């Protein structure tokens, strides 16, 4: 397997049940506490969005688990692993500690969100296939729900980015019918991760060559022109989150429930955003209303 900044594996096993959050393979009490806090935070935010309790999630920090209660398993890294990744990326001193804290507090709840939405929609994870980012779910909704599991300050940051560029973001039709900008990259040899700032994007690329050598590149780059192809670390995340936030605030519980009902019936329902309760009926009108709502956000 290629070197990655983080990796996610959701596995369906035989049975369900058990406590809401189970931590396996922690190499320290501190890591066990960090993982539990991230899991509980994600589940609380999920319940706020969908108004329903979640099923059990097992987080494996090292090794694996053959516990039949572990129906949904998420593999994550220890703090020592995260420090190594940070140093490979050129971070030093306090930057390393800040990176490790961000991974536990921001990235892990996001990844747990992927598992929770798959559970909620009864969408079973399958191995990566060509032209598929992760699950059969429409990509924008799955990613937006995962972002909802992030801390409020990070979600507000994404919303601010979407507001700043609202007039030039791709149309909602592109998001609703399109794929995640990283589709087909689940087994890619290089991983690029980024954290959005108000006007800059930090990107770290790590590549493992066939001979085992690891190459690392760290850079700060400007946001790309929204009229051109944009990757998942640029406009996609702020846009999909802002669309979900708009639907939740304006359409209310009825609109969220209707999307869930449709995607449970067909994870790729092409009409899942049409004629939602309390919202414009067609995608063009929905797009205009969402952009107008964005501009009103402060």
Backbone as numpy.savetxt, mean C-alpha at the origin, in Angstrom:
# Nx Ny Nz CAx CAy CAz Cx Cy Cz
16.09 -15.40 -4.58 15.23 -14.20 -4.58 16.12 -12.97 -4.58
15.75 -11.96 -5.34 16.55 -10.75 -5.41 16.44 -9.96 -4.12
17.45 -9.11 -3.89 17.44 -8.25 -2.70 16.31 -7.25 -2.83
15.53 -7.09 -1.76 14.42 -6.13 -1.79 14.43 -5.30 -0.53
13.88 -4.10 -0.63 13.76 -3.24 0.54 12.73 -3.80 1.50
11.68 -4.31 0.99 10.75 -5.07 1.80 10.08 -6.09 0.91
9.53 -7.11 1.49 8.77 -8.02 0.67 7.54 -8.46 1.43
6.56 -8.84 0.65 5.27 -9.18 1.21 4.83 -10.52 0.66
4.38 -11.40 1.52 3.85 -12.68 1.08 2.62 -12.99 1.90
1.49 -13.06 1.25 0.26 -13.45 1.94 -0.03 -14.89 1.56
-0.20 -15.74 2.54 -0.36 -17.16 2.28 -1.66 -17.65 2.89
-2.41 -18.38 2.14 -3.64 -18.98 2.65 -3.33 -20.38 3.14
-3.60 -20.63 4.44 -3.40 -21.95 5.01 -4.75 -22.56 5.35
-4.72 -23.60 6.14 -5.93 -24.41 6.29 -7.00 -23.80 7.16
-6.64 -23.16 8.25 -7.65 -22.78 9.23 -7.56 -21.32 9.59
-8.57 -20.83 10.27 -8.59 -19.44 10.70 -8.77 -19.39 12.21
-8.81 -18.16 12.73 -9.03 -18.03 14.15 -7.80 -17.47 14.83
-7.87 -17.35 16.15 -6.74 -16.83 16.89 -6.88 -15.34 17.14
-5.90 -14.79 17.85 -5.93 -13.39 18.19 -5.77 -12.52 16.94
-6.22 -11.27 17.00 -6.18 -10.41 15.80 -4.78 -10.23 15.23
-3.76 -10.11 16.10 -2.38 -9.93 15.65 -1.49 -10.96 16.33
-0.77 -11.71 15.54 0.18 -12.68 16.09 1.56 -12.37 15.52
2.58 -12.30 16.37 3.93 -11.99 15.96 4.79 -13.24 16.14
5.46 -13.65 15.08 6.27 -14.86 15.09 7.71 -14.49 14.71
8.67 -15.08 15.41 10.07 -14.95 15.00 10.72 -13.63 15.36
10.17 -12.89 16.30 10.81 -11.64 16.72 12.14 -11.95 17.40
13.18 -11.22 17.04 14.49 -11.42 17.64 14.72 -10.52 18.85
13.73 -9.67 19.15 13.82 -8.82 20.33 12.42 -8.43 20.77
12.29 -8.11 22.06 10.99 -7.65 22.56 10.57 -6.36 21.87
11.56 -5.52 21.54 11.25 -4.26 20.89 10.63 -4.48 19.52
11.17 -5.40 18.73 10.61 -5.68 17.41 9.21 -6.26 17.53
9.01 -7.13 18.52 7.67 -7.69 18.73 6.67 -6.59 19.05
7.10 -5.62 19.87 6.23 -4.50 20.21 5.95 -3.62 19.00
6.98 -3.34 18.20 6.80 -2.53 17.01 5.80 -3.19 16.05
5.95 -4.50 15.85 5.07 -5.21 14.92 3.64 -5.22 15.43
3.48 -5.42 16.74 2.14 -5.43 17.32 1.48 -4.05 17.20
2.24 -3.00 17.45 1.70 -1.65 17.34 1.28 -1.34 15.90
2.08 -1.77 14.93 1.74 -1.54 13.53 0.49 -2.31 13.14
0.37 -3.54 13.61 -0.78 -4.37 13.28 -2.05 -3.78 13.90
-1.98 -3.40 15.15 -3.15 -2.84 15.82 -3.56 -1.51 15.20
-2.57 -0.69 14.81 -2.90 0.59 14.16 -3.60 0.35 12.84
-3.09 -0.59 12.05 -3.70 -0.88 10.75 -5.13 -1.40 10.93
-5.32 -2.28 11.88 -6.66 -2.83 12.09 -7.64 -1.76 12.56
-7.19 -0.85 13.40 -8.06 0.24 13.86 -8.47 1.13 12.68
-7.51 1.49 11.84 -7.81 2.34 10.68 -8.69 1.61 9.68
-8.49 0.31 9.54 -9.33 -0.47 8.64 -10.78 -0.49 9.13
-10.94 -0.68 10.41 -12.29 -0.71 10.98 -12.97 0.64 10.87
-12.20 1.72 10.93 -12.77 3.05 10.74 -13.30 3.23 9.32
-12.60 2.66 8.35 -13.00 2.80 6.95 -14.17 1.90 6.61
-14.13 0.65 7.04 -15.13 -0.33 6.62 -16.15 -0.68 7.71
-15.93 -0.19 8.95 -16.87 -0.41 10.04 -17.11 -1.89 10.30
-16.06 -2.66 10.24 -16.15 -4.08 10.51 -14.82 -4.55 11.10
-14.86 -5.55 11.95 -13.63 -6.05 12.54 -12.86 -6.89 11.52
-11.57 -7.04 11.76 -10.72 -7.78 10.84 -10.47 -9.19 11.35
-9.93 -10.01 10.46 -9.55 -11.35 10.85 -8.10 -11.34 11.33
-7.65 -12.50 11.79 -6.32 -12.60 12.37 -5.23 -12.45 11.30
-4.16 -11.74 11.65 -2.99 -11.58 10.79 -1.77 -12.05 11.57
-0.94 -12.88 10.96 0.30 -13.33 11.56 1.46 -12.63 10.86
2.32 -11.96 11.63 3.48 -11.27 11.08 4.72 -12.07 11.45
5.44 -12.52 10.45 6.64 -13.34 10.66 7.86 -12.45 10.44
8.66 -12.29 11.49 9.83 -11.42 11.41 11.10 -12.19 11.09
11.13 -13.48 11.33 12.26 -14.31 10.93 11.77 -15.75 10.92
12.39 -16.56 10.07 11.95 -17.95 9.95 10.61 -18.03 9.27
9.77 -18.94 9.71 8.45 -19.13 9.12 7.53 -19.70 10.19
6.30 -19.97 9.82 5.35 -20.55 10.77 4.58 -21.67 10.11
4.42 -22.76 10.83 3.56 -23.85 10.35 2.31 -23.96 11.22
2.05 -22.91 11.98 0.87 -22.88 12.84 -0.39 -22.85 11.99
-1.26 -23.85 12.10 -2.47 -23.87 11.26 -3.42 -22.72 11.54
-3.23 -22.00 12.66 -4.08 -20.83 12.92 -3.68 -19.65 12.04
-2.47 -19.71 11.47 -1.94 -18.57 10.70 -2.51 -18.60 9.28
-3.73 -18.15 9.16 -4.38 -18.18 7.86 -3.80 -17.16 6.90
-3.47 -15.99 7.42 -2.89 -14.92 6.60 -1.56 -14.54 7.21
-0.50 -14.68 6.43 0.85 -14.48 6.94 1.53 -13.36 6.16
2.12 -12.44 6.90 2.88 -11.36 6.29 4.32 -11.45 6.77
5.25 -11.58 5.84 6.67 -11.65 6.18 7.25 -10.24 6.17
7.96 -9.92 7.24 8.52 -8.58 7.39 9.96 -8.71 7.88
10.63 -7.57 8.05 12.03 -7.58 8.44 12.21 -7.19 9.90
13.33 -7.65 10.47 13.71 -7.22 11.81 14.35 -5.83 11.72
14.50 -5.19 12.85 15.17 -3.89 12.88 16.59 -3.98 12.37
17.27 -5.08 12.68 18.64 -5.25 12.18 18.66 -5.30 10.66
17.71 -6.01 10.08 17.62 -6.07 8.61 17.39 -4.67 8.04
16.48 -3.93 8.65 16.15 -2.60 8.16 17.34 -1.66 8.26
18.13 -1.79 9.32 19.33 -0.95 9.43 20.32 -1.28 8.31
20.41 -2.55 7.98 21.30 -2.94 6.90 20.85 -2.34 5.57
19.54 -2.39 5.31 19.01 -1.80 4.08 19.31 -0.30 4.03
19.12 0.37 5.18 19.35 1.81 5.22 20.80 2.14 4.91
21.72 1.38 5.47 23.14 1.65 5.25 23.53 1.32 3.82
22.95 0.28 3.24 23.19 -0.02 1.83 22.74 1.14 0.95
21.70 1.84 1.40 21.18 2.96 0.65 21.94 4.25 0.88
22.99 4.20 1.70 23.81 5.37 1.90 23.41 6.23 3.08
22.45 5.79 3.88 22.05 6.57 5.05 23.05 6.35 6.18
23.23 7.37 7.00 24.20 7.28 8.09 23.62 7.90 9.36
24.16 7.50 10.52 23.81 8.12 11.79 22.32 8.15 12.07
21.80 9.33 12.43 20.38 9.47 12.76 19.45 9.11 11.60
19.97 9.24 10.36 19.14 8.89 9.20 18.75 7.42 9.23
19.64 6.58 9.71 19.36 5.15 9.79 18.24 4.88 10.78
18.33 5.49 11.96 17.29 5.31 12.97 15.95 5.83 12.48
15.98 6.97 11.78 14.73 7.54 11.25 14.11 6.61 10.21
14.96 6.03 9.36 14.46 5.10 8.34 13.81 3.88 8.99
14.48 3.31 9.99 13.95 2.13 10.66 12.60 2.45 11.30
12.50 3.58 11.97 11.24 3.98 12.60 10.14 4.15 11.57
10.46 4.75 10.43 9.46 4.95 9.38 8.95 3.62 8.84
9.83 2.64 8.70 9.41 1.34 8.18 8.40 0.67 9.12
8.67 0.75 10.43 7.75 0.15 11.40 6.44 0.92 11.49
6.53 2.26 11.51 5.35 3.08 11.79 4.53 3.41 10.54
5.17 3.43 9.37 4.48 3.85 8.16 4.33 2.73 7.14
5.44 2.04 6.83 5.40 1.03 5.77 4.71 -0.26 6.20
4.99 -0.73 7.43 4.38 -1.99 7.86 2.85 -1.90 7.94
2.27 -0.85 8.53 0.80 -0.76 8.49 0.25 -0.77 7.07
0.95 -0.12 6.14 0.53 -0.11 4.73 0.48 -1.54 4.20
1.55 -2.31 4.42 1.58 -3.69 3.90 0.53 -4.56 4.57
0.30 -4.34 5.86 -0.77 -5.08 6.54 -2.11 -4.74 5.90
-2.27 -3.50 5.46 -3.50 -3.09 4.79 -3.80 -3.92 3.56
-2.76 -4.30 2.81 -2.98 -5.16 1.65 -3.62 -6.49 2.09
-3.08 -7.06 3.15 -3.63 -8.33 3.65 -5.07 -8.15 4.12
-5.33 -7.07 4.84 -6.67 -6.86 5.38 -7.72 -6.68 4.28
-7.38 -5.95 3.23 -8.38 -5.75 2.18 -8.59 -7.04 1.40
-7.53 -7.83 1.23 -7.72 -9.13 0.58 -8.65 -10.01 1.41
-8.44 -10.00 2.72 -9.33 -10.76 3.59 -10.77 -10.28 3.46
-10.96 -8.98 3.54 -12.30 -8.39 3.57 -13.08 -8.70 2.30
-12.39 -8.73 1.19 -13.07 -8.98 -0.09 -12.98 -10.44 -0.51
-12.45 -11.28 0.40 -12.32 -12.71 0.10 -11.60 -12.93 -1.22
-10.57 -12.12 -1.44 -9.79 -12.22 -2.67 -8.49 -12.93 -2.34
-8.37 -14.16 -2.74 -7.22 -14.97 -2.37 -5.99 -14.56 -3.17
-4.87 -14.45 -2.47 -3.62 -14.09 -3.11 -3.15 -15.25 -3.97
-2.63 -14.93 -5.15 -2.07 -15.95 -6.03 -0.68 -15.51 -6.45
0.18 -16.43 -6.86 1.53 -16.04 -7.29 1.47 -15.03 -8.42
2.48 -14.16 -8.53 2.48 -13.15 -9.58 2.37 -13.77 -10.96
1.59 -13.18 -11.81 1.44 -13.62 -13.19 1.67 -12.40 -14.08
1.97 -12.61 -15.36 2.23 -11.47 -16.24 1.07 -10.47 -16.24
1.42 -9.20 -16.26 0.45 -8.11 -16.31 -0.45 -8.02 -15.09
-0.01 -8.60 -13.96 -0.79 -8.54 -12.72 0.14 -8.06 -11.62
-0.26 -7.00 -10.91 0.63 -6.46 -9.88 0.65 -7.35 -8.64
-0.49 -7.74 -8.15 -0.52 -8.56 -6.94 -1.74 -9.48 -6.96
-2.90 -8.96 -6.64 -4.11 -9.77 -6.58 -5.02 -9.41 -7.75
-6.11 -10.16 -7.94 -7.05 -9.81 -9.00 -7.83 -8.52 -8.74
-7.75 -7.97 -7.53 -8.47 -6.74 -7.22 -8.05 -5.60 -8.14
-8.98 -4.69 -8.42 -8.59 -3.48 -9.14 -7.46 -2.82 -8.35
-6.41 -2.46 -9.04 -5.19 -2.04 -8.35 -5.36 -0.77 -7.54
-6.11 0.19 -8.07 -6.21 1.49 -7.38 -6.86 1.33 -6.01
-7.89 0.49 -5.93 -8.63 0.35 -4.67 -7.78 -0.37 -3.64
-7.11 -1.43 -4.05 -6.27 -2.16 -3.12 -5.17 -1.25 -2.56
-4.54 -0.47 -3.44 -3.46 0.41 -2.99 -3.99 1.55 -2.12
-5.14 2.09 -2.47 -5.71 3.19 -1.69 -6.07 2.73 -0.28
-6.62 1.53 -0.15 -6.95 1.01 1.18 -5.67 0.80 1.99
-4.62 0.29 1.35 -3.35 0.11 2.06 -2.80 1.44 2.56
-2.93 2.49 1.73 -2.47 3.82 2.14 -3.30 4.32 3.32
-4.58 3.98 3.36 -5.45 4.40 4.47 -4.92 3.87 5.80
-4.16 2.78 5.77 -3.62 2.21 7.00 -2.39 2.97 7.51
-1.87 3.91 6.72 -0.71 4.68 7.13 -1.10 5.72 8.19
-0.12 6.27 8.91 -0.43 7.31 9.91 -1.07 8.53 9.25
-1.90 9.26 9.99 -2.60 10.42 9.43 -1.68 11.45 8.79
-0.52 11.71 9.38 0.35 12.74 8.82 0.84 12.38 7.43
1.06 11.09 7.20 1.53 10.65 5.88 0.39 10.69 4.87
-0.81 10.31 5.31 -1.97 10.40 4.41 -2.25 11.86 4.05
-2.12 12.74 5.01 -2.34 14.16 4.73 -1.30 14.68 3.73
-0.10 14.17 3.84 0.95 14.55 2.90 0.59 14.10 1.48
0.11 12.90 1.36 -0.30 12.39 0.04 -1.46 13.22 -0.50
-2.39 13.57 0.36 -3.53 14.37 -0.07 -3.08 15.75 -0.53
-2.09 16.31 0.16 -1.58 17.62 -0.23 -0.91 17.57 -1.59
-0.18 16.49 -1.87 0.46 16.33 -3.17 -0.60 16.24 -4.27
-1.64 15.46 -4.02 -2.72 15.34 -5.01 -3.39 16.69 -5.24
-3.57 17.46 -4.17 -4.22 18.77 -4.31 -3.35 19.71 -5.15
-2.05 19.72 -4.89 -1.14 20.61 -5.61 -1.18 20.34 -7.11
-1.27 19.07 -7.47 -1.21 18.69 -8.88 -2.58 18.28 -9.44
-3.64 18.67 -8.78 -4.99 18.17 -9.14 -5.38 18.48 -10.57
-4.96 19.61 -11.08 -5.38 19.99 -12.43 -4.64 19.23 -13.52
-3.55 18.56 -13.17 -2.76 17.88 -14.20 -2.62 16.38 -13.96
-3.30 15.85 -12.95 -3.26 14.41 -12.72 -4.00 13.67 -13.84
-3.62 12.42 -14.11 -4.32 11.63 -15.13 -5.80 11.50 -14.80
-6.64 11.28 -15.80 -8.08 11.17 -15.54 -8.41 9.96 -14.69
-9.52 10.06 -13.99 -9.96 8.95 -13.15 -10.15 7.67 -13.95
-10.56 7.80 -15.20 -10.71 6.61 -16.04 -9.40 5.83 -16.14
-8.30 6.56 -16.22 -6.99 5.92 -16.31 -6.70 5.13 -15.04
-7.06 5.68 -13.90 -6.81 5.02 -12.63 -7.75 3.83 -12.43
-9.04 4.04 -12.74 -10.04 2.99 -12.49 -9.84 1.76 -13.36
-9.46 1.98 -14.60 -9.32 0.87 -15.54 -7.88 0.44 -15.75
-6.93 1.26 -15.27 -5.53 0.95 -15.48 -4.96 0.06 -14.41
-3.70 -0.32 -14.60 -3.00 -1.16 -13.64 -2.01 -0.34 -12.84
-1.60 -0.91 -11.72 -0.56 -0.29 -10.91 0.65 -0.05 -11.81
1.30 1.12 -11.69 2.44 1.39 -12.56 3.57 0.38 -12.45
3.55 -0.45 -11.41 4.59 -1.47 -11.27 4.09 -2.87 -11.60
3.04 -2.98 -12.40 2.52 -4.30 -12.71 3.60 -5.13 -13.39
3.58 -6.44 -13.08 4.55 -7.34 -13.68 5.93 -7.26 -13.07
6.11 -6.48 -11.96 7.42 -6.29 -11.40 7.59 -7.01 -10.07
6.69 -7.93 -9.73 6.75 -8.56 -8.43 8.05 -9.33 -8.22
8.67 -9.81 -9.31 9.93 -10.54 -9.20 11.03 -9.79 -9.93
10.95 -8.47 -9.94 11.90 -7.67 -10.67 13.26 -7.73 -9.98
14.35 -7.58 -10.74 15.69 -7.66 -10.13 16.04 -6.43 -9.33
15.34 -5.33 -9.56 15.65 -4.10 -8.82 14.39 -3.60 -8.16
14.54 -3.03 -7.00 13.41 -2.46 -6.28 13.66 -0.99 -6.08
12.67 -0.17 -6.36 12.76 1.26 -6.12 11.70 1.61 -5.10
12.11 2.20 -4.01 11.12 2.66 -3.04 11.30 4.15 -2.86
10.26 4.82 -2.50 10.36 6.26 -2.34 9.41 6.76 -1.28
9.76 7.88 -0.71 8.86 8.55 0.22 8.59 9.94 -0.33
7.33 10.30 -0.48 6.98 11.58 -1.07 7.19 12.73 -0.09
7.79 13.77 -0.57 7.90 15.01 0.18 7.09 16.06 -0.58
7.06 17.30 -0.09 6.21 18.29 -0.71 6.61 18.58 -2.15
7.90 18.52 -2.46 8.31 18.84 -3.82 9.42 17.94 -4.35
9.86 16.97 -3.56 10.94 16.10 -4.00 10.60 14.65 -3.66
11.26 13.74 -4.32 11.04 12.32 -4.11 12.37 11.64 -3.87
12.53 10.96 -2.74 13.75 10.22 -2.48 13.58 8.81 -3.01
14.53 8.33 -3.80 14.43 7.01 -4.39 15.72 6.23 -4.12
15.56 5.01 -3.69 16.71 4.13 -3.49 16.50 2.90 -4.36
17.49 2.59 -5.20 17.42 1.42 -6.06 18.47 0.42 -5.59
18.09 -0.81 -5.43 19.01 -1.87 -5.03 18.91 -3.00 -6.04
20.05 -3.39 -6.64 20.04 -4.43 -7.65 21.06 -5.51 -7.29
20.64 -6.75 -7.42 21.55 -7.88 -7.22 21.84 -8.48 -8.58
23.10 -8.44 -9.00 23.49 -8.98 -10.28 23.59 -10.49 -10.21
23.73 -11.12 -11.38 23.79 -12.58 -11.44 24.98 -13.13 -10.66
26.06 -12.36 -10.58 27.25 -12.84 -9.86 27.20 -12.55 -8.36
26.05 -12.02 -7.89 25.87 -11.78 -6.48 26.24 -10.39 -6.00
26.80 -9.56 -6.88 27.15 -8.20 -6.48 25.89 -7.35 -6.30
25.92 -6.49 -5.30 24.78 -5.63 -5.01 25.15 -4.19 -5.36
24.32 -3.57 -6.18 24.53 -2.17 -6.55 23.43 -1.33 -5.93
23.79 -0.18 -5.39 22.83 0.68 -4.70 22.95 2.10 -5.25
21.81 2.72 -5.46 21.80 4.11 -5.93 20.77 4.88 -5.11
21.16 5.99 -4.54 20.26 6.86 -3.78 20.24 8.23 -4.43
19.07 8.77 -4.63 18.99 10.08 -5.26 17.69 10.77 -4.87
17.72 12.10 -4.94 16.53 12.92 -4.79 16.19 13.44 -6.18
14.95 13.28 -6.57 14.55 13.67 -7.92 13.29 14.52 -7.85
13.07 15.31 -8.90 11.85 16.08 -9.01 10.71 15.15 -9.43
9.49 15.55 -9.11 8.35 14.78 -9.59 8.32 14.81 -11.10
7.94 13.72 -11.74 7.88 13.71 -13.21 6.70 14.53 -13.71
6.74 14.84 -14.98 5.64 15.55 -15.61 4.41 14.65 -15.57
3.30 15.09 -14.96 2.13 14.22 -14.85 1.55 13.84 -16.20
1.90 14.58 -17.26 1.41 14.23 -18.58 2.14 13.05 -19.18
3.29 12.68 -18.58 4.05 11.55 -19.06 3.80 10.34 -18.16
4.49 9.25 -18.46 4.34 8.04 -17.63 4.84 8.35 -16.22
4.10 7.94 -15.22 4.49 8.19 -13.84 4.57 6.87 -13.12
5.55 6.71 -12.22 5.67 5.44 -11.53 4.95 5.48 -10.19
4.93 4.31 -9.52 4.14 4.18 -8.30 4.61 5.03 -7.16
5.84 5.54 -7.21 6.34 6.38 -6.14 6.06 7.85 -6.39
5.43 8.18 -7.51 5.17 9.56 -7.84 3.73 9.94 -7.59
2.96 10.09 -8.66 1.60 10.60 -8.53 0.57 9.52 -8.21
0.87 8.29 -8.51 -0.15 7.25 -8.40 -0.69 7.13 -6.97
0.19 7.05 -5.99 -0.26 6.85 -4.62 -1.09 8.03 -4.10
-0.62 9.27 -4.28 -1.46 10.39 -3.84 -2.81 10.43 -4.56
-2.82 10.09 -5.84 -4.07 10.17 -6.58 -5.07 9.11 -6.12
-4.64 7.87 -5.98 -5.60 6.83 -5.61 -6.10 7.03 -4.19
-5.21 7.50 -3.30 -5.68 7.75 -1.93 -6.68 8.89 -1.90
-6.42 9.94 -2.64 -7.34 11.08 -2.63 -8.69 10.70 -3.23
-8.69 9.80 -4.20 -9.95 9.35 -4.78 -10.77 8.58 -3.75
-10.11 7.69 -3.00 -10.82 6.96 -1.95 -11.30 7.89 -0.85
-10.47 8.88 -0.48 -10.88 9.84 0.55 -12.10 10.63 0.11
-12.14 11.00 -1.17 -13.29 11.72 -1.71 -14.55 10.85 -1.66
-14.43 9.61 -2.12 -15.58 8.71 -2.12 -16.09 8.49 -0.69
-15.17 8.33 0.25 -15.55 8.09 1.64 -16.25 9.30 2.24
-15.72 10.51 1.98 -16.29 11.71 2.59 -17.60 12.11 1.94
-17.67 12.06 0.62 -18.86 12.53 -0.10 -19.89 11.42 -0.31
-19.43 10.26 -0.70 -20.35 9.14 -0.94 -20.79 8.46 0.34
-19.92 8.55 1.35 -20.27 7.97 2.65 -20.18 6.46 2.69
-20.67 5.90 3.79 -20.62 4.45 3.98 -21.33 3.70 2.86
-22.41 4.27 2.35 -23.17 3.59 1.31 -22.33 3.37 0.06
-21.52 4.37 -0.31 -20.68 4.24 -1.50 -19.57 3.22 -1.27
-18.93 3.26 -0.10 -17.87 2.29 0.21 -18.44 0.87 0.21
-19.59 0.70 0.85 -20.21 -0.63 0.91 -20.55 -1.15 -0.48
-20.98 -0.26 -1.36 -21.36 -0.69 -2.71 -20.13 -1.11 -3.51
-19.02 -0.40 -3.35 -17.79 -0.81 -4.03 -17.37 -2.20 -3.53
-17.44 -2.41 -2.23 -17.08 -3.71 -1.66 -17.98 -4.80 -2.23
-19.28 -4.53 -2.29 -20.22 -5.53 -2.81 -19.88 -5.89 -4.25
-19.57 -4.90 -5.05 -19.27 -5.15 -6.47 -17.96 -5.90 -6.64
-16.94 -5.53 -5.88 -15.64 -6.17 -6.05 -15.61 -7.57 -5.45
-16.47 -7.84 -4.49 -16.59 -9.21 -4.01 -17.17 -10.11 -5.11
-18.08 -9.55 -5.86 -18.70 -10.32 -6.95 -17.76 -10.45 -8.14
-16.99 -9.39 -8.40 -16.06 -9.39 -9.53 -14.90 -8.46 -9.18
-13.75 -9.01 -8.80 -12.62 -8.18 -8.36 -12.14 -7.17 -9.40
-12.50 -7.38 -10.67 -12.12 -6.46 -11.74 -13.35 -5.84 -12.39
-14.40 -5.67 -11.63 -15.64 -5.12 -12.15 -15.36 -3.79 -12.87
-15.60 -3.71 -14.18 -15.30 -2.48 -14.91 -16.23 -1.33 -14.55
-17.34 -1.64 -13.91 -18.33 -0.61 -13.56 -18.36 -0.31 -12.07
-17.31 -0.64 -11.36 -17.36 -0.54 -9.89 -17.47 0.90 -9.40
-17.17 1.90 -10.24 -17.28 3.30 -9.82 -18.49 4.01 -10.42
-19.30 3.30 -11.16 -20.45 3.93 -11.81 -21.68 3.90 -10.91
-22.43 5.01 -10.91 -23.72 5.07 -10.20 -23.60 4.68 -8.73
-22.56 5.17 -8.07 -22.42 4.91 -6.64 -23.34 5.85 -5.86
-23.83 5.42 -4.71 -24.71 6.27 -3.90 -24.06 7.62 -3.58
-24.84 8.68 -3.74 -24.45 10.04 -3.36 -23.33 10.64 -4.20
-22.96 9.97 -5.31 -21.86 10.44 -6.14 -22.30 10.56 -7.60
-21.57 11.34 -8.41 -21.90 11.44 -9.84 -21.96 10.07 -10.49
-22.83 9.93 -11.47 -23.12 8.61 -12.02 -22.03 8.06 -12.92
-21.38 8.93 -13.72 -20.39 8.42 -14.69 -18.99 8.88 -14.30
-17.99 8.27 -14.92 -16.61 8.53 -14.54 -16.16 9.95 -14.85
-16.63 10.51 -15.94 -16.22 11.87 -16.28 -16.73 12.87 -15.24
-17.99 12.72 -14.85 -18.55 13.61 -13.83 -17.89 13.36 -12.47
-17.60 12.10 -12.18 -16.92 11.75 -10.93 -15.54 12.40 -10.90
-14.86 12.38 -12.03 -13.53 12.97 -12.12 -13.58 14.47 -11.84
-14.52 15.16 -12.43 -14.66 16.60 -12.22 -14.98 16.91 -10.75
-15.88 16.12 -10.17 -16.28 16.36 -8.78 -15.13 16.09 -7.82
-14.37 15.03 -8.09 -13.22 14.70 -7.24 -12.17 15.82 -7.28
-11.88 16.35 -8.48 -10.89 17.43 -8.59 -11.37 18.70 -7.88
-12.65 19.00 -8.01 -13.19 20.17 -7.32 -13.09 19.99 -5.81
-13.39 18.80 -5.34 -13.27 18.51 -3.91 -11.83 18.64 -3.43
-10.87 18.16 -4.24 -9.47 18.25 -3.89 -9.04 19.70 -3.66
-9.48 20.57 -4.56 -9.06 21.97 -4.46 -9.61 22.65 -3.21
-10.67 22.09 -2.64 -11.26 22.67 -1.44 -10.57 22.20 -0.16
-9.73 21.17 -0.27 -9.07 20.61 0.90 -7.92 21.51 1.33
-7.70 21.63 2.64 -6.63 22.49 3.14 -5.69 21.69 4.03
